[in-house]
């Protein structure tokens, strides 16, 4: 089902400008934008990927990753066959970068699936949800009326106006902050860093937010750059009045798609987790298996160090945002 796109304008007699993401593609008749999801048909812009998904799964919410948002909940997860980045290390490249089979599922059918499986949350994930904007918007309007929460796992590459229109319908996001250098974003991702930082700065005021950085040794593991990234996350945190303490997930890279550098060592991930913990209260390793360090997956009170969420044994001692031992406010939705 093709749908007229929401954010575009006529550019010339035979081209339109897409206003959804910072690429601002100028698209000639019968051509697609960079994301391969939007096409100029008779000088109107259409979202050709509306409702078409590469697959649906039920995941633990920790897999998104979201560690401070309804711990251990199950979340219905689905993605489109499109992305506005072209990361050379994409871990999901078969569905984000290559054309693959899709099936149509209407917002109403998706809602029915949630009801059938008794699930109260849907994640738009796996590829880039903002390239699925019209579908996610329609789903989110319907889900809000039915108390289903919407989560986005995203690269954060969206323009301000569409972002502001969608945010009131969304409950949580995990935004990839892939590096803290423009060079990395331009050379390895086909995008820019600055718009991602803008999205993060806006989103943190509206929704529950967590950030993921995947470390690729020799590419984004410079100590100075990592310190800048940590400082940026810290600058978003506030103690009053909103009590924001954004969790940072530092995850391990494995060779995929066009990047054949060796997998990042677990040692490097744990080093960076320890570094970030000097500045941020909630920092977690991702894609690691080292048993000695599994306690790092747990959430501890930053004030009294009580164990709050035991992710190894899947037990949460948090029933609200307040530490049961000392009363410290804990950022998240529990
Ligand atoms: S959403 Fe797609 S078509 Fe629109 S500007 Fe971004 S990459 Fe281009």
Boltz pocket constraint, residues with backbone or C-beta under 6 A from the ligand:
constraints:
  - pocket:
      binder: B
      contacts: [[A, 18], [A, 19], [A, 20], [A, 21], [A, 22], [A, 23], [A, 24], [A, 25], [A, 32], [A, 33], [A, 34], [A, 35], [A, 36], [A, 37], [A, 38], [A, 83], [A, 84], [A, 130], [A, 131]]
      max_distance: 6.0
